[in-house]
Amino acid sequence: MHARRAVPLAALALLLAALAAAGGVFLSRRGGGTSPGGSGVPFHLERPAAAYADTQICSVLKLGGSEAGVSGQDGGTTNVVDGRSYWTFGDTILQGGGVLPNNVGFSTDTNPDDCIDITRKADASGTAAPLLQKLDDEVTVWPAAGQVSVQPGSVHFLFESVANADSKTGRYNFRRIGLGKFDPGSMNGTRVIANLIDAGAFPGHAFSLTPATDMLVSEGYVYIYFAVDWNARVGRVPVASIEDKAAYRYWNGSDWAADVAQSIDILQTAGGQQAFNVDYNPYLKKWTAMYSTNTLTAVAIAYADAPAGPFTDETLLLDCKAIFRNPTLAWAKRRRLFPAVALSYLCYHATQHPEFDKNGRQALYITYGNTASYTLWLHKIVLAVPFVQWDDVAGRTSYARGGNEVAAAARQGVAFYAPTEPDASLAPVHDWLDPTSRVHRYEVDPPGGAYTDNGVAFYAATSPQPGLEPVTRWQSTTDENRVVYSTFDLEQAGYTRGSVGFYAATLEGQTPVDTEHGYVYWVHEQGAQDFGCCNQTNNPTRQTQEPSQSFTLSVDPNPNGYEGVVCSPVCGTGGKVVWSGPVTFSPNQKGGKLTLTPKGQK
């Protein structure tokens, strides 16, 4: 049994304040690490998967007053109990102007392709009611960082206690992470462990934005995930002891320790993480962690062989800047609850929902929050897996899914990424073989001649699609029986261009995490946050090899001024500050720009 989910939520006032302290980021990404094979054919960076296609489906909060009087909310952790998926939400804005610290709801809808109907918890008047009330010493409480069902009649969840906040400076203070539970029938929540992880356990470090991130169940343990200095850590407890604080243990790199202060990072990310949530993906045969990154303007995925990590091979799945610039998507028809922040925090607390996924989780359904609309957006992502080129002793090529071997052939490299299960708008690409010449052709239609059908090799688009590259059939000028399929121009390598066979994904433009080189750049309000490599900051850029990074001030200037930071090599506790200092936007007004370098500013 595997379950479930994490969602970091930022309280509205805190989010807006943090935005006032952070500049928007122009990201710069380099190539995907191509390498030439022995025949001069280049290949692509290899990862367990790449995004092949994606679709923004809908806002899970419908327009109008039919959903318990809610006009905006974030969150979105889900967990299935007896055929119902339960949704926990963060700050909930009512149409009458009130604000709840949180909310909960359920759904029996199993078809995500036409959106999800959710029945929200409401009081006798039909107005949304909170799952968990805040205490007198809390400005708010967010009970939406994962759920698990391990006791009859109960759903346990992590919550994060926000002790104080200053909306003028963007300061916030997470006092603790706690454990709560609710009854699936009444959806009434209670606190079980008031202080499971205390912020004071990490001297010199800090809880990241929304520190509790996820819970799941695997092989008799409940795993919990939390964030320190923008990196993820993990603890676990036997299922039967979930309500016993003394039974929790935390991964220290070699063993499970009782002291949470001994916990270590299980992810090194190129651009910081928020909402680190984990589930098993049978299609990839990997544990997958999904999270928001890059100033909360992108969605990334990383992989592990066990739920405790380490999680590696970070890969960007969605560029939310492109999504929210597209006037044809559902977003364009949605009322902006907070139009002043339309360009900031585009997609935060990205969350997996495996109960909706299809084809063994080749097709993922995720949600993410957006500050301007202040609602959760449901999004479908179709994954593609790497296809590797293999050459036999005669130089004949064939292609197989990464992880599969071809007998009597040598592995060359990743030629492209394609799905292996059918999906809308994808055509089956067959492996056609000439038994005499041993030439393989990968086409939708029969190539004629003596070719026989070896079956469907993969699925692909046959017309241009956003984000996909044409895969061309190339024939060697010196060997008529050597045919290769590539997204690269092979004319200089001695090949003649044929027709485009299909369209595939690549990882060009991705920046692999480099633990020894590269930089992370960011800007924050002067004096508002502690220093460190992305420590308590809200806008780390993606790690890059670029010698400089440009920023633009997308909100009104702050009278306290700003500090710039350059960190190497990675965001979080693994990084090292190589330069920091005061910066001035020129002009120092909305839209002002600056450029940071490892030695200072330009």
C-alpha positions in Angstrom: 0.0 0.0 0.0 1.3 3.4 -0.9 -0.2 6.8 0.2 -0.1 9.9 0.0 0.6 13.4 -0.5 2.1 16.6 0.5 1.2 20.1 -0.2 2.9 23.2 1.0 0.5 26.1 1.3 1.3 29.7 1.9 -1.1 31.8 3.7 -2.4 34.6 1.6 -0.9 37.5 3.6 2.4 35.7 3.9 2.6 34.9 0.2 1.9 38.5 -0.8 4.4 39.7 1.7 7.1 37.3 0.5 6.4 38.5 -3.0 7.0 42.1 -1.9 10.5 40.9 -0.8 11.4 38.9 -3.8 12.2 39.8 -7.4 11.0 37.8 -10.4 13.7 35.7 -12.0 14.8 35.3 -15.5 16.0 31.7 -15.8 18.9 30.7 -18.0 19.2 27.0 -18.9 22.0 25.3 -20.8 21.9 22.3 -23.1 21.0 18.8 -22.0 24.4 17.2 -22.0 24.6 15.6 -25.5 27.5 13.3 -26.2 28.7 11.8 -29.5 28.7 8.1 -30.1 31.5 6.2 -31.7 30.0 6.8 -35.2 29.8 10.6 -34.6 26.0 10.5 -33.8 25.2 12.7 -30.8 22.9 11.5 -28.0 20.7 13.1 -25.3 21.0 13.4 -21.6 19.6 10.3 -20.0 16.9 10.4 -17.2 14.2 7.9 -16.2 11.6 10.0 -18.0 10.8 13.3 -19.8 7.5 15.2 -20.2 6.0 14.3 -23.6 2.7 16.2 -23.5 0.8 18.2 -21.0 -2.7 19.7 -20.7 -4.1 22.2 -18.2 -7.5 20.7 -17.5 -9.4 23.1 -15.1 -9.5 24.8 -11.8 -10.8 22.4 -9.2 -12.7 25.4 -7.7 -15.6 26.1 -10.0 -16.8 29.6 -10.7 -19.9 30.9 -8.8 -21.2 30.3 -5.3 -22.0 26.6 -5.5 -18.9 25.3 -3.6 -19.6 26.3 0.0 -19.1 30.0 -0.7 -15.4 29.6 -1.4 -13.8 32.1 -3.8 -10.2 31.0 -3.4 -8.0 28.4 -1.7 -4.8 26.4 -2.1 -3.5 23.1 -0.9 -4.7 19.9 -2.5 -3.4 16.9 -0.7 -5.5 13.8 -1.5 -6.0 10.4 0.1 -8.5 7.6 -0.8 -10.6 6.0 1.8 -13.5 3.6 1.0 -13.8 5.0 -2.6 -13.7 8.6 -1.6 -10.7 10.9 -2.2 -10.3 13.4 0.6 -8.8 16.8 -0.3 -7.2 19.1 2.4 -6.9 22.7 1.6 -4.9 25.7 3.0 -6.0 29.3 3.5 -9.6 29.5 2.2 -11.1 32.8 1.1 -14.9 33.2 1.4 -17.0 35.1 -1.1 -18.2 37.2 1.8 -14.7 38.3 2.5 -13.7 36.1 5.4 -10.6 33.9 5.5 -10.4 30.4 7.0 -7.1 28.9 8.0 -7.9 25.7 6.1 -10.7 23.5 4.7 -11.4 19.8 3.7 -13.6 18.1 1.2 -14.2 14.8 -0.5 -14.9 13.5 -4.0 -16.2 10.3 -5.6 -15.3 11.5 -9.0 -12.8 9.2 -10.7 -12.6 10.8 -14.1 -10.1 13.7 -14.0 -10.3 14.5 -17.7 -13.4 16.6 -17.3 -12.3 18.1 -13.9 -13.1 16.9 -10.4 -16.3 17.5 -8.4 -15.5 18.2 -4.7 -17.9 18.4 -1.8 -16.3 20.8 0.7 -16.9 20.7 4.5 -19.5 23.3 5.4 -21.4 24.5 8.4 -25.2 24.5 8.8 -25.5 27.6 6.6 -23.6 25.9 3.8 -20.5 28.0 4.2 -17.1 26.3 4.2 -15.8 25.3 7.6 -12.2 24.6 8.7 -10.7 21.1 9.2 -8.5 22.3 12.1 -9.0 25.4 14.1 -6.0 27.6 14.8 -4.8 28.2 18.4 -4.4 31.5 20.1 -0.6 31.5 19.5 -0.9 30.8 15.8 -1.6 33.2 13.0 -2.7 30.3 10.9 -2.4 26.5 10.6 -2.0 24.5 7.4 -3.2 20.8 7.7 -2.4 20.0 4.1 1.0 18.3 4.0 0.0 14.7 3.3 -2.5 12.2 4.5 -2.5 8.5 5.4 -5.2 6.0 6.4 -3.7 3.4 8.8 -6.5 3.2 11.5 -10.2 2.4 10.9 -12.3 5.5 11.0 -9.3 7.9 10.9 -7.2 9.8 8.5 -3.9 11.2 9.8 -2.3 14.3 8.4 0.7 16.6 9.0 0.0 20.2 9.9 2.3 23.2 10.1 1.9 25.9 12.8 2.6 29.4 11.7 3.6 31.3 14.9 3.9 34.8 13.6 4.2 36.9 10.4 4.9 40.4 9.4 3.1 41.2 6.2 5.2 44.4 5.7 8.6 42.7 5.7 7.6 39.2 4.6 9.0 37.6 7.7 7.3 34.4 8.9 8.0 31.9 11.6 7.0 28.2 11.6 6.9 27.1 15.2 6.4 23.4 14.7 5.2 20.5 12.6 2.4 18.4 14.2 0.2 15.4 13.6 -3.5 15.5 13.4 -6.4 13.3 12.3 -9.9 13.6 11.1 -13.0 11.3 11.0 -13.9 10.6 7.3 -17.6 11.0 8.0 -17.7 14.3 9.9 -14.4 15.6 8.6 -13.7 17.1 12.0 -10.0 17.4 12.8 -8.1 17.1 16.1 -4.4 17.4 17.1 -2.7 14.2 18.0 0.9 15.2 18.4 1.0 19.0 19.0 4.8 19.3 18.3 6.2 16.4 16.3 9.1 18.4 14.9 10.2 21.7 16.5 11.8 24.5 14.5 14.4 24.8 17.2 15.9 21.4 16.3 18.0 22.9 13.5 20.3 25.6 14.9 21.9 27.6 12.1 19.3 26.4 9.7 15.6 27.1 9.2 12.4 25.5 8.1 11.7 26.3 4.5 8.5 27.8 3.2 5.8 25.3 4.4 8.1 22.8 6.0 5.8 19.8 6.3 5.5 18.3 2.9 4.1 14.7 2.7 3.2 11.4 4.2 3.0 8.0 2.7 2.7 4.3 3.8 5.1 1.6 2.6 5.9 -1.8 4.0 4.7 -1.3 7.5 6.0 2.3 8.0 4.5 5.7 7.7 7.1 8.0 6.0 7.0 11.7 6.7 8.8 14.4 4.6 9.8 17.9 5.7 11.9 20.7 4.4 15.0 22.5 5.9 16.8 25.2 4.0 14.9 24.4 0.8 15.9 20.7 0.9 13.9 17.6 1.8 14.4 15.2 4.7 12.6 12.1 5.8 11.4 10.3 8.9 9.4 7.2 9.5 7.4 5.4 12.2 5.8 1.9 12.4 2.2 2.1 11.3 0.9 0.9 14.7 2.9 3.7 16.5 1.9 6.6 14.3 0.5 8.5 17.4 3.7 7.9 19.5 6.2 10.7 19.1 8.9 8.7 20.7 8.7 6.0 18.0 9.6 8.3 15.1 13.1 7.9 13.5 14.9 10.1 11.0 17.3 9.2 8.3 20.9 10.3 9.0 22.5 8.9 5.9 23.3 5.5 7.4 20.6 4.6 9.9 17.3 5.8 11.4 18.1 8.1 14.4 15.7 9.2 17.2 17.1 12.8 17.1 15.6 14.8 14.2 18.6 17.1 14.3 20.6 14.3 12.8 18.5 14.1 9.7 20.1 14.8 6.4 19.0 16.1 3.0 17.7 13.4 0.6 17.5 15.7 -2.4 19.9 18.1 -4.0 18.0 20.4 -6.3 19.2 23.0 -8.8 16.5 25.5 -7.9 15.1 24.8 -4.4 12.1 22.8 -3.7 8.6 23.3 -2.2 6.0 20.7 -1.7 8.2 17.6 -1.9 5.7 14.8 -2.2 6.5 11.1 -2.9 4.7 8.2 -4.6 5.7 5.0 -6.3 5.5 5.0 -10.1 5.1 1.4 -11.5 5.5 2.7 -15.1 9.0 3.9 -14.2 9.6 1.4 -11.5 10.9 4.3 -9.3 9.8 6.3 -6.3 9.1 9.7 -7.7 9.2 13.0 -5.8 7.4 16.0 -7.3 7.8 19.6 -6.2 7.7 23.2 -7.2 11.0 24.9 -8.0 12.6 27.9 -9.7 10.9 30.7 -7.7 7.8 28.5 -7.7 7.4 28.9 -11.5 8.2 25.3 -12.6 7.4 21.7 -11.6 10.2 19.2 -11.2 10.4 15.5 -10.6 13.2 13.4 -9.0 13.7 9.7 -8.6 14.8 7.1 -6.0 14.9 3.4 -5.5 13.4 3.6 -2.0 11.0 6.0 -0.2 13.9 7.3 1.9 15.8 8.3 -1.2 18.2 9.7 -2.0 16.3 11.4 -4.9 18.4 12.2 -7.9 18.0 12.9 -11.7 16.0 16.0 -11.2 14.0 16.9 -14.3 11.8 19.8 -15.1 8.3 18.7 -16.2 6.4 22.0 -16.6 7.5 25.6 -17.3 4.6 27.5 -15.7 5.7 30.8 -17.2 4.7 29.4 -20.6 1.4 28.0 -19.2 0.3 31.3 -17.7 1.2 33.3 -20.8 -1.0 31.2 -23.0 -4.3 33.0 -23.6 -6.0 29.9 -24.9 -5.9 27.9 -21.7 -8.5 27.7 -18.9 -6.4 30.1 -16.9 -7.2 33.0 -19.2 -10.9 32.7 -18.5 -10.4 32.6 -14.7 -11.0 35.7 -12.6 -7.8 37.0 -11.0 -8.5 37.2 -7.3 -5.1 38.9 -6.8 -4.1 40.5 -10.2 -1.3 42.4 -8.6 0.7 39.2 -8.3 -0.2 37.7 -11.7 3.5 37.2 -12.6 4.7 35.6 -9.3 4.4 32.2 -7.6 2.8 30.8 -10.7 2.7 27.2 -9.6 3.4 26.4 -6.0 2.9 23.1 -4.0 2.8 20.9 -7.1 1.2 17.6 -6.0 0.8 14.1 -7.4 -2.6 12.4 -7.4 -1.9 8.8 -8.3 -5.5 7.7 -7.7 -6.3 9.4 -11.0 -3.3 8.4 -13.0 -3.5 6.1 -16.1 -1.4 3.5 -17.9 0.6 2.5 -14.8 1.2 6.3 -14.2 2.5 7.1 -17.6 -0.2 9.7 -17.5 0.1 11.8 -14.3 -2.6 14.1 -12.9 -1.2 16.8 -10.7 -2.4 20.0 -9.1 -0.6 23.2 -8.3 -1.6 26.5 -6.7 -1.4 30.0 -8.4 -1.5 33.2 -6.4 -3.2 35.4 -8.9 -6.2 33.1 -9.3 -5.8 31.7 -5.8 -7.1 28.3 -6.8 -5.7 24.8 -7.6 -5.2 23.9 -11.2 -5.6 20.3 -12.4 -3.0 19.3 -15.0 -2.3 16.2 -17.0 1.3 15.2 -17.9 2.1 12.3 -20.2 5.6 10.9 -19.5 8.0 9.6 -22.1 10.8 7.1 -21.4 14.3 7.1 -23.0 14.8 5.0 -26.2 18.4 3.9 -26.6 20.2 3.2 -29.8 21.9 -0.2 -30.1 24.3 -1.1 -33.0 25.1 -4.7 -33.9 28.5 -5.8 -35.3 27.5 -4.9 -38.8 26.4 -1.4 -37.8 22.7 -2.1 -38.0 20.8 0.0 -35.5 17.7 -0.7 -33.4 16.0 1.1 -30.5 14.9 -0.2 -27.2 13.4 1.4 -24.1 16.0 2.3 -21.5 16.7 -0.6 -19.1 16.1 -3.2 -21.9 19.0 -4.8 -23.7 19.4 -5.9 -27.3 21.2 -9.1 -27.8 24.4 -9.1 -29.8 24.4 -5.3 -30.0 26.3 -2.5 -28.3 24.6 0.3 -26.4 25.2 3.8 -27.9 23.0 6.4 -26.1 19.6 8.0 -25.8 18.2 9.0 -29.2 14.8 10.3 -28.0 12.0 10.0 -25.5 8.6 8.5 -26.3 5.6 7.0 -24.5 5.1 3.2 -24.6 1.4 3.2 -23.8 -1.4 4.7 -26.0 -2.8 8.1 -25.2 -4.9 10.7 -27.0 -3.4 12.1 -30.2 -0.6 9.5 -30.2 -0.1 7.1 -33.1 1.5 3.6 -32.8 5.1 3.5 -34.2 6.0 0.0 -35.4 9.3 -1.7 -35.6 9.5 -2.8 -39.2 12.4 -5.3 -40.0 13.9 -6.3 -43.3 15.0 -9.9 -42.5 17.6 -9.9 -45.3 19.4 -6.7 -44.7 18.5 -6.6 -40.9 17.5 -2.9 -41.3 15.0 -1.6 -38.9 12.5 1.1 -39.9 10.4 2.9 -37.2 7.3 4.2 -38.9 3.6 4.4 -38.4 2.8 3.0 -41.9 4.5 -0.1 -43.5 7.6 1.0 -45.4 7.0 -1.5 -48.2 9.3 -4.0 -49.6 10.2 -7.1 -47.6 9.7 -5.4 -44.2 7.8 -7.4 -41.6 6.0 -6.0 -38.6 7.8 -6.6 -35.2 4.9 -4.9 -33.4 4.4 -1.5 -31.8 7.7 -0.1 -30.5 6.3 3.1 -28.9 3.7 5.8 -29.4 4.3 9.2 -30.8 2.8 12.3 -32.4 3.0 12.4 -36.2 2.6 16.2 -36.5 4.5 19.1 -34.8 3.5 19.6 -31.2 4.8 22.2 -28.6 7.9 20.9 -26.8 8.5 18.0 -29.2 11.4 17.6 -31.7 11.1 16.0 -35.2 12.9 12.6 -35.4 14.3 12.3 -38.8 15.4 9.0 -40.6 19.0 9.3 -41.6 20.9 7.0 -44.0 24.7 6.6 -44.1 26.4 7.8 -47.2 28.8 4.9 -47.0 26.6 2.0 -46.0 23.1 1.8 -47.5 22.0 -0.5 -44.8 22.9 1.8 -41.9 19.7 3.8 -40.9 19.5 5.8 -37.8 16.7 8.0 -36.2 17.8 11.2 -34.6 16.7 14.7 -33.6 20.1 16.1 -34.5 21.4 17.2 -37.9 23.7 14.4 -39.0 24.8 15.7 -42.4 28.3 16.5 -41.1 28.5 13.0 -39.6 28.1 11.4 -43.1 24.3 10.9 -43.3 21.6 11.8 -45.8 18.4 13.3 -44.5 15.2 11.3 -45.0 11.7 12.0 -43.9 10.5 12.9 -40.4 9.2 9.7 -38.9 7.6 11.1 -35.7 8.0 13.7 -33.0 9.6 12.9 -29.7 10.7 14.6 -26.4 14.3 15.4 -25.4 15.9 16.9 -22.4 17.6 19.7 -24.3 17.7 22.8 -22.1 17.7 20.9 -18.8 20.4 21.7 -16.3 21.7 18.7 -14.4 22.5 19.3 -10.8 26.3 19.7 -10.5 27.5 19.3 -7.0 30.9 20.9 -7.8 30.2 23.6 -10.3 27.5 26.1 -11.2 25.7 28.8 -9.3 22.4 29.6 -7.7 21.4 33.3 -7.7 18.7 35.1 -5.8 17.6 38.5 -4.5 15.6 39.2 -1.3 14.6 42.1 0.9 17.6 43.4 2.8 17.6 42.1 6.4 14.4 40.2 6.0 15.9 36.7 5.8 18.9 34.9 7.3 21.8 34.2 5.0 22.6 30.8 3.7 22.3 29.0 0.4 18.6 29.6 -0.2 18.1 29.6 3.6 14.6 31.0 4.2 14.5 32.8 0.9 11.6 32.7 -1.5 13.2 33.0 -4.9 16.2 30.8 -5.6 17.0 30.5 -9.3 17.9 27.2 -11.0 21.5 26.2 -10.7 23.3 27.2 -13.9 26.8 27.4 -15.4 26.0 30.9 -16.6 28.4 33.6 -15.2 25.6 36.0 -14.5 21.8 36.1 -13.9 19.3 38.8 -14.6 16.5 39.8 -12.3 13.5 42.1 -12.6 11.6 43.7 -9.8 8.0 42.7 -10.4 6.4 44.3 -7.3 6.6 47.8 -5.8 10.1 48.5 -4.4 10.7 48.0 -0.7 12.2 50.9 1.3 14.6 48.6 3.1 16.4 47.8 -0.2 17.6 44.4 -1.3 20.4 41.9 -0.9 21.8 39.7 -3.7 23.3 36.3 -3.0 25.3 33.9 -5.3 25.6 30.4 -4.0 27.7 27.5 -5.3 27.2 24.6 -6.0 23.5 23.8 -5.1 20.6 25.3 -3.3 20.2 24.4 0.4 22.5 23.1 3.0 24.9 21.6 0.4 25.7 25.1 -1.0 28.3 27.7 -0.2 27.8 31.5 -0.4 30.4 32.8 -2.8 29.1 36.4 -2.9 26.5 38.5 -1.1 25.8 42.2 -0.7 23.3 45.0 -1.1 21.9 45.7 -4.6 20.0 48.5 -6.1 17.5 48.2 -8.9 18.0 50.8 -11.6 15.6 52.4 -11.8 14.5 51.4 -8.3 10.9 51.0 -9.2 8.6 48.4 -10.5 10.2 46.9 -13.5 13.8 47.8 -12.5 16.5 45.3 -13.5 19.9 44.1 -12.3 22.4 41.4 -13.1 24.2 39.4 -10.5 27.6 37.7 -11.0 29.7 35.5 -8.6 31.8 38.6 -7.8 29.0 41.0 -7.2 26.5 42.9 -9.4 26.6 44.7 -12.7 
